[in-house]
Amino acid sequence: MTTTTAAPTAVESPKAKRSTPRLRAPRRHSPARPRRSVLLTVLTGVVLLYSLVPLVWLVLGATKSQRGLARSFGLWFDGEFALWDNLVQTFTYDDGMFTRWLLNTLLYVVVGAGGATFLAVLGGYALAKFSFPGKRAVFATVIGAVAVPGTALAVPTFLMFSSMGLTDTPWAVIIPSLISPFGLYLMWVYAGQSVPDELLEAARIDGAGELRTFFQVALPLLAPGTVTVLLFTTVATWNNYFLPLIMLKDPDWYPLTLGLDSWNDQAATAGGEPVFHLVITGSLVTIVPLVAAFLLLQKHWQSGLAAGSVKE
């Protein structure tokens, strides 16, 4: 019987083991733990600080009297807490002119921004869901209108309204506010993504007319985009300054922006009445409705901004 012996195997030396490179599996980032960037965090903090410091200064300044503004540091409270007195003086000074300016601003926002939103929703839905000759030309016109700043059109608008005798009237502010090229473009894109054509065809087959189809079928689906456009137009109309400046001469029709600017000029004039504390308090009152609107409607406008970002 023949016996076979196994050949001796070579034993690796420790040096050979050390020289053999080890392959490491690439690191995979878990989707549950997103990557963090220190630089991005620092930049975000700087931007946040840059945005909050003026707001904090405004809130603290509204709690001080005219003497307190002169003797205390801007980013700290004064010994005298005068917020309530400043509010009362703001709404009663000059025969309650601030209340008149606030009502004027609400009028411009409700009629101007509300009308601009409604027209943008109608136009955007029609451009997204209907085909007609010249649609590309309309698209080019809308894009061009978005690129043109409103200040560039202020002087031609003034000359046109002056020839029609509409200057120094609320219509000189309301009518230009009804046009929102950016809102029209946003609703055009949003309507094309959020309203299925099959749903509209089903409504038409059931016998619904175009108006009923729009108001009962399409409009509820356009709610997030509508809220987004409404917020943009509201902010633009609420903060509108240059257009009322060249259109209005009567202080009774001033919006808040123009009225507070006139008070600021009065406070800066030598010998003028010191009302700078009223300017600060009025500015705080002016931004409260905008902040409240964004906080109450943030769910809707955030979903409207994110529409179309993910392709199915």
Contacts in CASP RR format, 6 or more apart in sequence:
PFRMAT RR
TARGET T0000
AUTHOR 0000-0000-0000
METHOD contacts of the structure
MODEL  1
MTTTTAAPTAVESPKAKRSTPRLRAPRRHSPARPRRSVLLTVLTGVVLLY
SLVPLVWLVLGATKSQRGLARSFGLWFDGEFALWDNLVQTFTYDDGMFTR
WLLNTLLYVVVGAGGATFLAVLGGYALAKFSFPGKRAVFATVIGAVAVPG
TALAVPTFLMFSSMGLTDTPWAVIIPSLISPFGLYLMWVYAGQSVPDELL
EAARIDGAGELRTFFQVALPLLAPGTVTVLLFTTVATWNNYFLPLIMLKD
PDWYPLTLGLDSWNDQAATAGGEPVFHLVITGSLVTIVPLVAAFLLLQKH
WQSGLAAGSVKE
29 35 0 8 1.000
53 75 0 8 1.000
55 287 0 8 1.000
56 75 0 8 1.000
57 74 0 8 1.000
57 75 0 8 1.000
58 280 0 8 1.000
58 283 0 8 1.000
58 284 0 8 1.000
58 287 0 8 1.000
59 284 0 8 1.000
60 74 0 8 1.000
60 75 0 8 1.000
60 76 0 8 1.000
60 77 0 8 1.000
61 69 0 8 1.000
61 74 0 8 1.000
61 277 0 8 1.000
61 280 0 8 1.000
62 83 0 8 1.000
62 86 0 8 1.000
62 277 0 8 1.000
62 280 0 8 1.000
62 281 0 8 1.000
62 282 0 8 1.000
62 284 0 8 1.000
63 77 0 8 1.000
63 78 0 8 1.000
63 81 0 8 1.000
63 82 0 8 1.000
63 83 0 8 1.000
63 86 0 8 1.000
64 72 0 8 1.000
64 77 0 8 1.000
64 78 0 8 1.000
64 80 0 8 1.000
64 82 0 8 1.000
64 86 0 8 1.000
64 277 0 8 1.000
65 78 0 8 1.000
65 80 0 8 1.000
65 82 0 8 1.000
65 85 0 8 1.000
65 86 0 8 1.000
65 277 0 8 1.000
66 274 0 8 1.000
66 275 0 8 1.000
66 276 0 8 1.000
66 277 0 8 1.000
67 80 0 8 1.000
68 78 0 8 1.000
68 79 0 8 1.000
68 80 0 8 1.000
68 82 0 8 1.000
69 78 0 8 1.000
69 276 0 8 1.000
69 277 0 8 1.000
69 280 0 8 1.000
71 78 0 8 1.000
72 78 0 8 1.000
72 79 0 8 1.000
82 277 0 8 1.000
83 281 0 8 1.000
86 277 0 8 1.000
86 278 0 8 1.000
86 280 0 8 1.000
86 281 0 8 1.000
87 281 0 8 1.000
87 285 0 8 1.000
89 277 0 8 1.000
89 278 0 8 1.000
89 281 0 8 1.000
90 98 0 8 1.000
90 278 0 8 1.000
90 281 0 8 1.000
90 282 0 8 1.000
90 285 0 8 1.000
91 98 0 8 1.000
91 99 0 8 1.000
93 275 0 8 1.000
93 278 0 8 1.000
97 251 0 8 1.000
97 259 0 8 1.000
98 256 0 8 1.000
98 278 0 8 1.000
98 282 0 8 1.000
98 285 0 8 1.000
100 252 0 8 1.000
101 254 0 8 1.000
101 255 0 8 1.000
101 256 0 8 1.000
101 258 0 8 1.000
101 259 0 8 1.000
101 260 0 8 1.000
102 256 0 8 1.000
102 285 0 8 1.000
104 170 0 8 1.000
104 253 0 8 1.000
104 254 0 8 1.000
104 255 0 8 1.000
104 256 0 8 1.000
105 238 0 8 1.000
105 255 0 8 1.000
105 256 0 8 1.000
105 257 0 8 1.000
107 170 0 8 1.000
107 174 0 8 1.000
108 170 0 8 1.000
108 173 0 8 1.000
108 174 0 8 1.000
108 177 0 8 1.000
108 237 0 8 1.000
108 240 0 8 1.000
108 255 0 8 1.000
109 234 0 8 1.000
109 237 0 8 1.000
109 238 0 8 1.000
111 174 0 8 1.000
111 177 0 8 1.000
112 174 0 8 1.000
112 177 0 8 1.000
112 178 0 8 1.000
112 233 0 8 1.000
112 237 0 8 1.000
113 177 0 8 1.000
113 230 0 8 1.000
113 233 0 8 1.000
113 234 0 8 1.000
113 236 0 8 1.000
113 237 0 8 1.000
113 238 0 8 1.000
114 230 0 8 1.000
114 233 0 8 1.000
114 234 0 8 1.000
115 178 0 8 1.000
116 177 0 8 1.000
116 178 0 8 1.000
116 179 0 8 1.000
116 180 0 8 1.000
116 183 0 8 1.000
116 229 0 8 1.000
116 233 0 8 1.000
116 237 0 8 1.000
117 180 0 8 1.000
117 183 0 8 1.000
117 226 0 8 1.000
117 229 0 8 1.000
117 230 0 8 1.000
117 233 0 8 1.000
119 178 0 8 1.000
119 179 0 8 1.000
119 180 0 8 1.000
119 184 0 8 1.000
120 180 0 8 1.000
120 183 0 8 1.000
120 184 0 8 1.000
120 186 0 8 1.000
120 187 0 8 1.000
120 229 0 8 1.000
120 233 0 8 1.000
121 187 0 8 1.000
121 219 0 8 1.000
121 222 0 8 1.000
121 226 0 8 1.000
121 229 0 8 1.000
122 214 0 8 1.000
123 184 0 8 1.000
123 187 0 8 1.000
123 188 0 8 1.000
124 184 0 8 1.000
124 187 0 8 1.000
124 188 0 8 1.000
124 191 0 8 1.000
125 187 0 8 1.000
125 191 0 8 1.000
125 195 0 8 1.000
125 214 0 8 1.000
125 218 0 8 1.000
125 222 0 8 1.000
127 135 0 8 1.000
127 138 0 8 1.000
127 139 0 8 1.000
127 184 0 8 1.000
127 188 0 8 1.000
127 191 0 8 1.000
128 187 0 8 1.000
128 188 0 8 1.000
128 189 0 8 1.000
128 191 0 8 1.000
128 192 0 8 1.000
128 195 0 8 1.000
129 191 0 8 1.000
129 192 0 8 1.000
129 195 0 8 1.000
129 197 0 8 1.000
129 200 0 8 1.000
129 218 0 8 1.000
142 181 0 8 1.000
142 184 0 8 1.000
142 185 0 8 1.000
142 188 0 8 1.000
143 185 0 8 1.000
144 181 0 8 1.000
145 181 0 8 1.000
146 181 0 8 1.000
146 182 0 8 1.000
146 185 0 8 1.000
151 242 0 8 1.000
153 176 0 8 1.000
154 242 0 8 1.000
154 243 0 8 1.000
154 246 0 8 1.000
155 246 0 8 1.000
157 176 0 8 1.000
157 243 0 8 1.000
158 167 0 8 1.000
158 246 0 8 1.000
158 247 0 8 1.000
161 167 0 8 1.000
161 171 0 8 1.000
161 172 0 8 1.000
161 175 0 8 1.000
161 247 0 8 1.000
166 172 0 8 1.000
166 175 0 8 1.000
167 247 0 8 1.000
167 248 0 8 1.000
167 249 0 8 1.000
168 247 0 8 1.000
168 248 0 8 1.000
168 249 0 8 1.000
168 250 0 8 1.000
168 253 0 8 1.000
169 253 0 8 1.000
170 253 0 8 1.000
172 243 0 8 1.000
172 247 0 8 1.000
172 248 0 8 1.000
173 240 0 8 1.000
173 243 0 8 1.000
173 244 0 8 1.000
173 247 0 8 1.000
173 248 0 8 1.000
173 253 0 8 1.000
173 255 0 8 1.000
176 243 0 8 1.000
177 233 0 8 1.000
177 236 0 8 1.000
177 237 0 8 1.000
177 240 0 8 1.000
177 243 0 8 1.000
180 229 0 8 1.000
180 232 0 8 1.000
180 233 0 8 1.000
180 236 0 8 1.000
182 232 0 8 1.000
183 229 0 8 1.000
183 232 0 8 1.000
183 233 0 8 1.000
186 225 0 8 1.000
186 228 0 8 1.000
186 229 0 8 1.000
186 232 0 8 1.000
187 222 0 8 1.000
187 225 0 8 1.000
187 226 0 8 1.000
187 229 0 8 1.000
189 308 0 8 1.000
190 222 0 8 1.000
190 224 0 8 1.000
190 225 0 8 1.000
190 228 0 8 1.000
190 304 0 8 1.000
190 307 0 8 1.000
190 308 0 8 1.000
191 218 0 8 1.000
191 222 0 8 1.000
193 307 0 8 1.000
193 308 0 8 1.000
194 221 0 8 1.000
194 222 0 8 1.000
194 224 0 8 1.000
194 225 0 8 1.000
194 307 0 8 1.000
195 217 0 8 1.000
195 218 0 8 1.000
195 221 0 8 1.000
195 222 0 8 1.000
199 217 0 8 1.000
200 213 0 8 1.000
200 217 0 8 1.000
200 218 0 8 1.000
203 209 0 8 1.000
203 212 0 8 1.000
203 213 0 8 1.000
203 216 0 8 1.000
203 217 0 8 1.000
204 213 0 8 1.000
208 216 0 8 1.000
208 217 0 8 1.000
219 226 0 8 1.000
223 300 0 8 1.000
224 300 0 8 1.000
224 301 0 8 1.000
224 303 0 8 1.000
224 304 0 8 1.000
224 307 0 8 1.000
225 300 0 8 1.000
225 301 0 8 1.000
225 304 0 8 1.000
225 307 0 8 1.000
227 297 0 8 1.000
227 300 0 8 1.000
227 301 0 8 1.000
227 304 0 8 1.000
228 300 0 8 1.000
228 301 0 8 1.000
228 304 0 8 1.000
228 305 0 8 1.000
231 293 0 8 1.000
231 294 0 8 1.000
231 297 0 8 1.000
231 301 0 8 1.000
234 290 0 8 1.000
234 293 0 8 1.000
235 290 0 8 1.000
238 255 0 8 1.000
238 256 0 8 1.000
238 286 0 8 1.000
238 289 0 8 1.000
238 290 0 8 1.000
239 257 0 8 1.000
240 255 0 8 1.000
240 257 0 8 1.000
241 257 0 8 1.000
241 258 0 8 1.000
241 261 0 8 1.000
244 253 0 8 1.000
244 254 0 8 1.000
244 255 0 8 1.000
244 257 0 8 1.000
244 258 0 8 1.000
245 258 0 8 1.000
248 254 0 8 1.000
248 258 0 8 1.000
251 259 0 8 1.000
251 262 0 8 1.000
254 262 0 8 1.000
256 282 0 8 1.000
256 286 0 8 1.000
257 286 0 8 1.000
260 279 0 8 1.000
260 282 0 8 1.000
260 283 0 8 1.000
260 286 0 8 1.000
263 275 0 8 1.000
263 278 0 8 1.000
263 279 0 8 1.000
264 276 0 8 1.000
264 279 0 8 1.000
266 272 0 8 1.000
266 273 0 8 1.000
266 275 0 8 1.000
267 273 0 8 1.000
267 274 0 8 1.000
267 275 0 8 1.000
267 276 0 8 1.000
267 279 0 8 1.000
294 301 0 8 1.000
END
